């Protein structure tokens, strides 16, 4: 399979915003007519998340720490809110990740784990040199029982 075909199976999914509080961000996104889920606890990350989607705008994952063990605490030390990751959905993670990171050094900082927020689909995180934190979400067609 050539790179063009692989790039076609890589889709932007959402950007993640770390927050200390959901209320003002929810008001903002709802004003833009986003549909927002109820808060969901992700215990493996010590966070609470709300997913906001729109037919017109990019999807947003609002992420708030639930305790001091949360990995986003450091992002929020000097900010009340900050965009801290982008997420891509891959049809074939083993194949497509090579294309996505082909010209960059990427370090896996969290191996694939089932995500409560995304119906058990596997999600992993990579730190990409000169790019930042990238979440990789398994494509819906690849979901299997975990």
C-alpha positions in Angstrom: 0.0 0.0 0.0 1.4 3.4 -0.9 1.7 6.5 1.4 -1.2 8.2 -0.3 -3.6 5.4 0.5 -2.3 5.2 4.1 -2.8 8.9 4.5 -6.4 8.5 3.5 -7.0 6.2 6.4 -5.7 8.7 9.0 -8.3 11.2 10.2 -8.2 14.1 12.6 -10.5 13.2 15.4 -10.3 15.9 18.1 -8.2 18.2 20.1 -7.9 17.9 23.8 -8.2 20.9 26.1 -7.0 20.6 29.7 -9.2 22.7 32.1 -9.6 23.2 35.8 -13.3 23.7 35.4 -15.8 22.7 32.7 -18.5 25.4 33.2 -17.3 28.3 31.1 -15.9 26.0 28.3 -19.2 24.1 28.1 -21.1 27.4 27.9 -18.8 28.5 25.0 -19.1 25.3 23.0 -22.9 25.0 23.6 -23.3 28.5 22.4 -21.6 27.4 19.1 -24.2 24.6 19.0 -21.8 21.8 19.9 -23.4 18.6 21.3 -21.6 17.8 24.6 -21.7 14.5 26.4 -22.3 14.2 30.2 -19.0 14.1 32.1 -17.3 10.7 32.1 -14.6 9.6 34.6 -11.5 8.0 33.0 -10.0 6.4 36.2 -6.9 5.1 34.4 -5.9 8.7 33.7 -7.4 10.3 36.8 -9.5 12.7 34.7 -13.0 13.6 33.9 -13.9 14.2 30.3 -16.6 15.8 28.2 -16.7 15.3 24.5 -18.1 18.1 22.4 -18.9 17.4 18.7 -20.2 19.6 15.9 -21.1 19.1 12.2 -19.5 22.4 11.5 -16.4 22.7 13.8 -13.6 20.3 15.0 -14.5 18.0 17.9 -13.1 18.9 21.3 -12.4 16.8 24.3 -12.6 18.8 27.6 -10.3 17.2 30.2 -10.2 18.0 33.9 -8.1 16.4 36.6 -9.9 14.5 39.4 -6.8 14.3 41.6 -3.1 15.2 41.9 -2.1 12.0 40.1 -3.6 13.2 36.8 -1.1 13.6 34.0 -2.6 16.9 33.0 -1.8 18.6 36.3 1.5 19.9 34.9 -0.2 21.5 31.9 -2.5 23.4 34.3 0.2 24.6 36.7 0.5 28.0 34.9 -2.8 28.0 32.9 -6.5 27.7 33.7 -6.9 26.0 30.3 -4.6 24.8 27.5 -4.9 22.8 24.3 -2.5 19.9 25.1 -3.1 17.2 22.5 -4.4 16.4 19.1 -6.0 13.0 18.3 -6.0 11.1 15.0 -8.1 8.0 14.3 -6.3 5.3 12.4 -7.9 2.4 10.5 -4.8 0.2 10.8 -2.6 1.4 13.7 0.3 -0.8 12.9 0.5 0.4 9.3 -0.8 4.0 9.6 1.3 5.0 12.6 4.4 4.5 10.5 3.1 7.0 7.9 1.9 9.5 10.5 5.2 9.7 12.3 7.5 8.9 9.3 9.5 12.1 9.5 9.4 12.7 13.2 10.8 11.1 16.4 7.8 9.7 18.3 8.0 8.2 21.8 5.2 6.2 23.1 4.3 7.6 26.5 1.2 5.4 27.0 0.6 2.1 25.3 -2.8 1.3 23.8 -5.6 0.9 26.4 -9.3 0.6 26.1 -10.9 4.1 26.5 -14.2 4.5 28.4 -14.8 7.7 26.5 -14.6 6.0 23.1 -16.6 2.8 23.8 -13.6 0.7 24.5 -11.6 1.6 21.5 -7.9 1.5 22.1 -6.1 4.8 22.6 -2.4 5.5 23.0 -0.3 8.6 23.4 2.9 9.6 21.7 5.2 12.5 22.4 6.4 13.8 19.0 9.5 15.9 18.8 8.6 19.5 17.7 4.9 18.6 17.5 3.7 17.8 21.0 1.4 15.1 22.5 -0.5 13.0 19.9 -3.3 10.6 20.8 -3.9 7.7 18.5 -7.4 6.2 18.5 -8.2 2.9 16.9 -10.6 3.2 14.0 -14.1 2.0 14.7 -13.9 -0.7 12.1 -11.1 -2.3 14.1 -12.8 -2.6 17.5 -12.7 -6.0 18.9 -13.6 -7.4 22.3 -10.9 -6.5 24.8 
